[in-house]
Amino acid sequence: MSTYETLKVLLVEDDAIVRAGSAQALDLAGFAVDAFDAAEPALAQVVPGFAGVIVSDVRLPGMSGLDLMAAVKAIDPQIPVLLVTGHGDISMAVGAMRGGAYDFIPKPYSSEQLVEAVGRALETRRLVLEVAALRDRIANGAGIEALLLGDSTPMRNLRRLILDLADESADVLVYGETGTGKEMVARCLHQFSSRRAHNFVALNCGAIPENIFESEVFGHEMGAFTGAAKRQIGKIEHAHKGSLFLDEIESMPMSLQVKMLRVLQERYVERLGSNNPVPVDVRVIAAAKVDLKEWSDQGKFRSDLYYRLNLIVLNLPPLRERREDIPLLFEHFMLGAAARYKRAVPTVPGPLMQSLMAHDWPGNVRELRNIAERYVLGLASGADGLLSARSATPVPLADQVGAFERAVIEQELRRAAGSIAEISVTLGMPKQTLYYKMQKYGLSPDDYK
């Protein structure tokens, strides 16, 4: 198996015999080769980030090799271009190298010379692509980790899934209780996609009165109804080439769900008072806090709209199912509140943190943020003043201990890159016991390597 099997060589040579011989030499060396007798069809294969190199004769019918190199560099200046000629001289070689040529191969050349030069160029290209991919991964990872906080397995899986799905064109359905961060997930799907340069339009379907919902969402023409003094672009049209977030979609009036379904299927809108369809390129991200399947079975939500949305589904974990994230989140919210209100960051005594860990969090992350702000403002100091006893459900001691134990093991897995031997020594725990506890908490060392 070749080291460069994922990279490609575009070979441009108008001499059929030389082209065939060169392509055969490169193929026998394990390189993937596409051969062309002119520059124009080869150039059509080149895009930013092209995974390969260009080998081209200088003298060609139509576009010359030098012109091809200039066009390639305009697309992606880091793509290696090797120029070949039997008519060149020292000045041409120097000029080509100054123009950005990776190498200059004079004719006649041996198969070994060609393979060696192309091999060096492919290795250079491979390293450039790997560095670019790593930088992109680091940038996206750091960015999304700053927006979706949490070191628990559910949150790490969620962030990874969002980055994987961000550039897909399919619509997304997000499930989550109140306060779990559904809009933040939608914003991440938009921000880490190629649509980020265009509008992210958020619409709460339960906050708009039904009598103006259609006008707000689909838009209207001047004179469409009494008071329509001018044309209004609707939310969907405003999200063209971007993303449309439909929060609490279960609250959308039944009479308008069929119009939304048509938009999702046909990708165009008709403003009120107009019969002219307006094409829209929009990715829809819908969010619900109820089971839409149950609602559709009960006739509360259109089943055809549910099945149209139920393609990619993200389920957000409630805070009580990722208690190990509470200390990190609480500290983050305290730091933000302290900076905003110009207050000192208070210390968190052990009993208070224990109460935070034991709380049931019906308001999830939003509730935790509010409590952190109250604590920074000094509106309440103890657990009784911060947490409502009516909203808290006692958590058994064994569950609290389990959450703490899981967080410690997961932290060590990250630190030791999944090395069971090292973690066993650090925690003073036999490997057999460590494996048992990891299985109990759904942890795998492979996820941390």
N, C-alpha and C positions, 0 to 999 in steps of 0.2 A: 504494500500500500504506500503510495507516494506521500511525502511530507506536505506536498503542495496540491493535494487532490481537490481542495476547496478553492484554489486560486486558478486563474485562467490566463493563457497567453493569447493575445490577438496578434496574429502574424499577417502583415500586409506586404505582398510581393507580387509584382505584375508578371515576372518571369515564371511560367508554369513549372518548369523543371526545377528551378531553384526553390520555388514555393513548396513543391512536393517533397524535395529532399530535406529542407529545413523543418517542415512539419513532421516528417517521419523521425528525424533526429530528436526533436523535442518530445514527441510521443513516446519513443523508446526510452527516454530519460524519465518518464513518469509524469510529464506535464500535460495538462489539459489544453488543447490547442484548437483555436478556430482560425482558419486561414482565409484570406480575402485577396482578390486581385486588384482592389482599389481601396482608397482611404475612406470614402464616404460611408459604405456599409459597416466598416469597422467602427467608425466614429459613432454610429447610431447605437452601438452596444455600450458606450461609455456613459456612466452616470456618476454623480458624486458618491464617493465611497466604493467605487468599482473594485472588486476583489480580483485584481490581476495586473498585468503589465502589457505594454504595447511594444512590438518589434516591427519596425517599418522601414522599407526602402525609402530613400530620399526622392529618387526620380520615379514618379508615378503618373499615370494618365489622370487628368483632372487635378484634384487636390494633391499637393506634394507632401512628402513626409514631414518637411519643416512646418507646413501649414497645419498638418494633422497634429503635430506636437503642440503647436500654439493653441489649437482648439481644445485638445485634451487638457492642457494646463489651465485653460479658462474654466473648464468644468471642475477639475480637481487638481490643484498644482502639485499634489504629492504622488500622483500616479507616475511610476517610472516609465519613461519612453526611451527605447534603444533605437538608434538610427543606423541604417546599413546603406552603404553606397559603394559603387565601383568607380565613381567619378569625383569623389571628394579629394580635397587636399587639406593641408594643415589648417589653413584659415577657415575652411568650412567646418572642420571638426571643432576648432576653438569657438567659433560662432555658435555652433549647435550646443556645445556644453554650456556656454554662457546663457543661451536661451532656455536652458532647463533640461537638456537631454541627460538621461542617466548614464548612458554610455554611447560610444561611437564605434561601430564595427566595420572596418573596410573589407570590401570584397577583393579577392576570394577569401573565404574563411572556412575553417574546418568545423565538423560537427561538434568537436570537443570545445572549440572556442565559443560557439553559439550557446551550447548547453551551459557552459560555465558562466557566461555573462548573464544569461536569462535566470540561472539559478540564484546568482547574487541579487538580481533585481527583485525576484519573487520573495527572497528572504527579507529584503528591505521593506517590500510592500506588506508582507505578513506582520512584521514588527510594528509598522505604522498603524495598521488596522487594529492590532491587539491593544496598542496604547490608547487609541481613540475609543475603543470599546470599553476599556478599563476606566478611562476618565469619565465617559458617559455614565457608566454604572455607578461610579463613586458619586458623581454629581447628582444623579437621580436618586440614589439610595439615601444620601445625606439629606437631600431635599424632602423626600417623602417621610423620612424618619423624624424630621423636625415638625412635620404637619400631623402625622399619625403616630403619636407617642405610644410607647409600650414595648417591653422586651419579652412579653409572653409569646408562646408559640402561636396562638391565634392571631396576634397582631403581626408577627413576622410573616406568617403565611398570607395574611390579608395584603400587606404591602407588596409582597412578591407577586401576588395575583394581579394587583392593580397595575404594576409595571408591565406585566405580561400582556394585559388586556388593553392598556391605554391606547395603543395605535390601531386596535381593531375597529372596524366600522359598525359592528353590530350594536344594537341598543342594549342597555343594561338595566336590570331590576335589582334594587338594593333593599334588603329587609333589615329592620332594626328597630328596637324599642326607642321611645322618646329619649333624646339626649345621647345616643350612641355615636353620633357623628356622621349621619347619612350625607349631609350636604358637604362635609369635608371630604368624604370619599368621592363624591361626584366631582368636586373641584380638583382632586388629585388625578382622577381619570382624564380630566380636561387638561390640566397643567402639564402632565407628563406625556401628552400626545402631540401630534403634529398640528392639532387644531388650536393650540394654546395662543397663537397670534390673533385669533378671532374671539368673538364674544362668548362668555359663559353667562347664560341667562337663567336665573333661578326664579321659579314660579311656585308659590304655595297654593295648591289647588283648593285648599280649605279656607283661604283667607280672602278670596275674591267673591263678591256677591254674584249670584247666578245671573242676574239681569245684565251685568256688564262683562261676564266671563268671556263670552264669545268674541266681543269686540276687543278685549284686552289681549286675548291669546291669538286670534286669527286676523285682527286688524279690521279696518273698515274704510270705505271710500267716503268722500265728502257727500253729504246729503243722504247717506244710507239710512239715517233715522233722525228724529228731531234732536237737534243739538250737535249733530255731526258737521261742524263747520269746516273741517279740513280732513284730508286723508290721514289715517293713523296706521303706522306699521305695527303689526302684532308681535307678540313675544317670539313666536316661532320664526317669523321672517327676520327678526332682529338677531336671532341666533344662527343665521345662515353661515355656513362653513365653520361654525363653532359647536357648542354643546348646549342643549336645553335640559335643565334639571326640573323635573316635575315632582315636587315634594308632596307627600300626602295624596298620592294619586287616587287613593280610595275615596277621597272627598270630591273628585271630579263629578259634576252632574251627569247622570245617565244619558241625558239628551245630547250631551256634547262628547261623550265617549266614542260614539260612532264617527264623529268628525275627526277626532284624534286618531282613531284607527285608520281612517283613510289617509291622513297625513303620513302615518308610519308606513303604510303600504305603498302609496304613490309618490311620496316625497314632493308634494306641492300643497299650497294653501290657496284658498279663495277668500279674499276679504269680503266682509259684509257689504252688500250693495254692488258686488262685481261678479261676473261670470268667468273672468279670466284667471286661469290657474297661474300661480307664481311658483316656479320651481324653488325648492329649498334643499340645501345640503346640510343636514343637521344630525348630530348624534343625540339621541334621547336617552337620558338617564332618569329613570323613574324610581321613586322611593315610597315605601309603604311600611306601616307599623302593624298591619294586620295581614293575615294569610289571604292573599287574593284568590287562591284556589277555593278556599272555603266560602269566601264572599261570592265568587262566581257561581258556585254550587247552590248558594242560597238566593241567587238572583239579585244580589246587591251590587255586583260588578259584572260588566259584560265579559262573557267567557271568551269571545273572539279577541278582545283587546288583551285579556290576560294571557292567552296563548301566544299572541304576537309579542308581548313583552317578555315572556318567560323563556328567553333564549340563554342569556348569560345572567346568572343570579349570584349576588354577593350577600352573604349573611353576616351581619355585624354582631360580634359577641357582646352581651351586656357586661357591665363592669363587675358584677358579682361572679362572673365566670372567668375573670382574669384579675383576681384580687392582687396578684403579685405585682401588677402595674400601678397600684394605688400610691405607694410611696413616691415613685418617680413622677407621676402625674400631679400629686399634691405639691411636691417641691416646685415643679415647673409652673403651676398656677400661682403659687405664692411669689415666686420670682417676678412673674409678669405683673401681678397686682402691686408688689412693692415698688417696681419701677414706675408703674402708672400713677400710683397715689403718693409717690415719694415718701415711702415708709420703709423702715428697717424690716428685714426678713426675720420673723420670729422663729425661735426654736420650737420643735415639735416634741413634746415629752412622750415617753413610751406609752403611757396609758391612753393618750389621745390617738396615737397611731394604731394601737390595738383596737380602739373603738371604730376608727375609720376602716380598718381591715374587716371588722365584724359587721359593719353596716350593710344593709341589703341593697342600697342604691337604686331606688325606683326611678330616679331621675338621671341615673348613669353619669357619664362624664360631665354633663352640664351641671348636675347637682354638685359634684365634687368641686368644680371650678367656682361655683357660687360660695361654697363653704370655705374654700381657700381664701377668697377675697374677703369674706367676713372675718376670718381669722387674722388676716393682715391688718384690716381696719380696726381690729380690737373690739368688734361688736359683740364678741363672745369668746371666752377663753377655754372653757372645758368642753368635754364631749357632750354633756347635757345641753349646753347652750348652743352648740353647733349642729347637733343631730336631733332630728325629731324622733322621739320614741315611738310615735305612731307609725312612722315609715320604716322603722328598723325591725328586722326579723333576727332574733338571736341565732348566731352561728355556733354550732357545737365546737368545743375546744379542739377536738380531733381535726375538724375541717380547717381551723385557723392554723394549727400546727402543720397540717399537710400543705397548705398554701405557702407557708414560710419555707418548709423543707423543699418543695418543688422549686421555689425561686432560687434557693441557695444552690441546688444541684444544677439548675439551668445556667446560673451565673458562672459556675465552675466549668461547665461544658464549653461555654463561650471563651472563657479565659484560656483553657487548656486545649482549645481546638479539637474537642472530642476525645482526648487521650484518657481512656479509662484508668490506665495505670497511674498517671499523674494525679487524677482526681481522687482515686482511692487513697493515695498517700496523703494528699492535702486534707481530706475530710476525715482521715483515720477510719475508713469504712472498708470492709472486705469487698472485693470485686463482686462476689456473688450477691451480697446485699445491695450494692450499688446498682447492679443490673436489675434486680427485683424492683427497686424503687423507681428506676427509670421506666421500666415497663408499666408500673402502676400509674405513673404520671404522664404516660404517653410521650416520653422523651427518647430520642435516638441520637447516638453520637455522630452518625453520618450527617445529620443536619447542621453540625457545627464545625465540620472539617473544611 
